[in-house]
Amino acid sequence: MIQKFFTLAFGSAVDLFYPPQCVLCNKALTGKEKYICNDCFDSLPLISGPHCPKCSRPIRTRNGENQLCGICRIQPDKNIKITVAAAEYQGLMKRLIHLYKYERQQFLSKFFAHIIVEQIKKKNIESSFDLLVPIPLHWTRKRWRGFNQARELCRNISPLINVPIVPESAFCRVRRTTPQVQLNAASRTANIRGAFAVRKNKYIKDKNIALVDDVYTTGATSGECSRMLLGSGAKSVSLLIIAR
């Protein structure tokens, strides 16, 4: 209790002399603003309009309601049950994710978790998941970055929807690969093939899994992970991401 009091007092004193700033525009935050000012938040390309209920791709519809996109109608991803994305990967959201992943702004995981959970609640699927599974990082990349961005997201999502996180040793990246961002779409599937392994099937078998990552581009990484998880007995695999 005493330690908590001094921690709060110290934090208040720091805020008094060094007011918190928006991570995007450096404007001083006021009132209930946290991490991002209201102006920057309003400029984030959050997915709020019509979108595909399976892959979360924003679409235009005549009646303004959600409906399957052309890709999911013609060639749906059979391994991913549903994809929940909070935003489009562009503009200020792209900058925000870059700050999180490459400039070690780890605290942003709380913000990202909340906007992902908001989408989950809008879809009313909080009870659809039994287990959160972050996309694993190879130990060399995790050592360089200092943390696994997907696992940090899980740690903040878990208490908001009351779903446990798979132990880190149960699902691993067993082969270091070239960063997907450096490859074209055709090369990504081959690059990631065989990079993951389920080490402890007991955590995966018969579970409705929510696979968690930061960004979806071609789907090669999530596709390989879902293939491995389903092959190890998972009942279903859905995907939770910040942006697509």
N, C-alpha and C positions, 0 to 999 in steps of 0.2 A: 504493500500500500504506500509506504513512504517512498520507495523507489519510483513508483508510478507518479506520485505527486511531483517529485523533483524532475522527472523526465518531461512532464507536461509543462512545468514552470520554465525549464530550460528552453523547450521548444517555443513557448510564448515569447520569451526574451529574445530569442534569435529572430523570430518573425517580426518583432518590433523594430529591430535595428536593420534587419535584412529581409524585407517583405518578400514572400514567395512570388516567383514570376512565372508567367506562361512559358512553357517549354518551346512553344512555336514562335511567338512574337516578342517575348521578353517583357511584356506589359505586366505591371504589378497586379496580382490577383486580389480580388476583394470579395467580401461576403462568403457565399458558399462555393465560389469557384475553387477548383482543385486541379492542379497540374496544367490545365488549359483554360484560357479565358473564354467567356461566353461567345465572343465574336469568332474566335478560331473554331470553337466547337460547332457553331452554326455553319461553318464553312466546310466541315468534314463531310465527305461523300458517303454518309450512312445510307444503308439500304432501307428505304422507308416506303417506296412506291411499289408498283406491281413487279413481281419477280417470280421466277420459276420455283415452285414449292419443293422440287427435288434437288436442284443444284444451286439455288439462290441467285441465279443470273438475273440482273435487272432486265426487264422487257417492257415493251409498250403493248397495252391491250386496249381494246375499244371501250370496255366497260370499267377499266381501272382495277380489275380484280386479278389475282394471281392465276397463272395457268402455266402448264408445261411449256418450256422453250422448245424450239425446233430440234436442237441436239438431243434433248432428253426424250423427245417423241420418236426420233429416228434411231438413235443409238445410245440408250441410257447406260450409265455406269452400273453394271449388275453387282459390283462388289460394295458400292457405297449406297446405303439405304436412303440417306438424306444428308444434304450439306447445309449447314447453318453458317452464313457469313454475315458479319456485322456491317461491312462497308465495301466499297469498291477500292481497288488498289491504285489510287491516283491522287494527285493534289496533296493536300496537307496530311492525309492519312498515310500516303507513301512516305512522306518525311517523318511522320511520327513513328512508324514502324522501323525506319532506318535508325532513328535515335535509340530505339529500344534494343535492336539487335547489334548494331555496330558501334554505338557510342555509349553502350553499357548503362543506359537509363532504365535500369531494372524495375524501378518503382512504377513504371508505366504499365506493368503487367496487371495491376489492380484496375486501372482504367479500362484496359482491353477486356478483362474478364467481365466487367460490368456490362459493357455494350454487347458482348456475346450473349450473356445471360438474358439481357433484355429481349434479344431476338428469340431465344429459346422459349421464353415465357409468352411472347406474342404468338408463337406457334403452338403453345400449350403442350409441350413435349418434355417437360421437366422429369416426368416419371418414366421416360422411354429408355433411360440409360442405367446400366448396372455398374459400369466401370469407366473411368477416364484413362486414356492411354496416350501419353505424349509421343510425338514422333521422336525417336531417339537420336542423339548426336553421337558421333564417334568421339572417343575419349580425347583424342588430340585436338579436335575442334572445340570441344567443351572446355578444355584447359586453356585454349587461346582466348575464347570468348568470356570465360569465367562463369557461365551458367548456360543451362539449356532453356531457351526462351519458351519452348512448348511446355516443359514441366513447370515453369514458373506460372504460366497461364493456368495449368491444371490446379496448382496450389491455391489459386485465387478463385477459380470457378467452383472447386469442390465444396466449400462450405455454403456457397450460394444456392446450390441445387441438391446438396446432401448426397453426393455421389463420390465414392472412394477413388483413389488413384492407384494404378497398378504399381507394384514394387519395381524399382529401377532395374533390378536384375532379371525381371521376368521377360522383358522384351528389349532387345539390344540391337545396336548397329554393330555389325561384326566386320565390316569392311569400309575402309576410308574411300570416299568417292570424290570426284571433281565436283565442286559446288555447282548445283543445278543452274544457278543464275548465269553461269559462264557458257552454257550449252544451248543449242537450238532444240526445238521441240522433238525432232526426230532422234536426237542423241540421248535425251534424258531417260527414256525407258531402259535402254541398254546400260546406261551408266549406273542406274540404281538397282538393277536386277541382282538379287542375292546379297544385298547389303544389310538385310535385317534377319534376325532369327528370334523365335520364341524359345526361351530357355526353361520356362516353367508353365507348362500347359494348364496346370490346375487353376491358375488365375484367369485364364482365357476361356476355357471350355464352358459352353452354354451361357455365355455372357452377351448382353447387348452392349456393345462397346461404342464409346464416343472417342474417336481418334482426334487428337488436338494438334493443331499447327498454327503458324502465324499467317502464311499467305498461300493461296492456291493459284497456280498458273496453268500448267498443262495437266496436272493431276498425276504425274508419273510417280512421285514419292508416296502420296496417299494411296495410289493404286497398288503399289508394291507392298505397302504395309498392310492394307486391307486383305490382300491375297494371302499373306502369311498368317494373319490373325484368323481368317475364315478357315484356312487349311489346318489350323491348330484347334478347331472346334468352336470358335466364336459363333454365337447365334446370329448376330448381325453386326455390321460396322457402319456407323454414321460419322460425319466429319464436322468438327467445330473449328472455325477459322476466324481470324480478325478480318481479313479482306480477301477479295478475289478479283 
